Amino acid sequence: MPTPNPNVSNADDQRTDEALMLAFAKGDATAFEVLYDRHERGVWRFVFRSVKAQEVADDVSQELWFAVARSAAIYTPTAKFKTWLFTMARNRVIDLSRTAKHHASIDEENDEGQSMFSDLAADSRLGPLRQVSSREQAAALLAAIEELPADQRETFLLQAEGDMSVEEIAAATGVSFETAKSRLRYARNKLKSLLADFAEVTA
């Protein structure tokens, strides 16, 4: 993956994602750096929440960005870049589930005797769903997300981690706006209920 140029402030680049991708296709390597900086963490979080294994998420995300680079020459901005990017990420997650690969458990301890729960409060990549202050809260949050039906979980993660609108989620998942909106509403209500129960138990 690209190494940020210390002499370039990618945050100041006001070009749209689509313009950046087209610029990269013409040889502007900095344009790809900006795209990567904007979306790498969100994509990684979406994949990680979906596969529940950090090494797998790392591998999938890396391969995804290589695929983005390879696709530059044929890229056509018929949809928002972010929708196109997360659709590609979603397809890779689906492919993984179909091959039924073994993914390390999020509660499985590593060589240092720590589980992935132990890392949740420390890893800055965990983003919007990082608002936990203990292993127990992390466990409750992840367990609640896991209890969501697959379509609701996917919709929730695309918004929470991909910062996608309902329209973008509908386009990425191939469903109607109303279906995406309903899935998101049901997911939020379910999570509120599950996490409220946890709060009552731990109060």
Protein Blocks (a to p, Z undefined) as FASTA:
>chain_A
ZZddfkbcfklpmbdfklmmmmmmnopaklmmmmmmmmmmmmmmmmmmmnopaklmmmmm
mmmmmmmmmmmmmgccfbcfklmmmmmmmmmmmmmmmnopacddfkbccfkopafklmmm
mmmklmmmlmccbfklmmmmmmmmmmpcfklmmmmmmmmmnopafklmmmmnopafklmm
mmmmmmmmmmmmmmmmmmmmmZZ
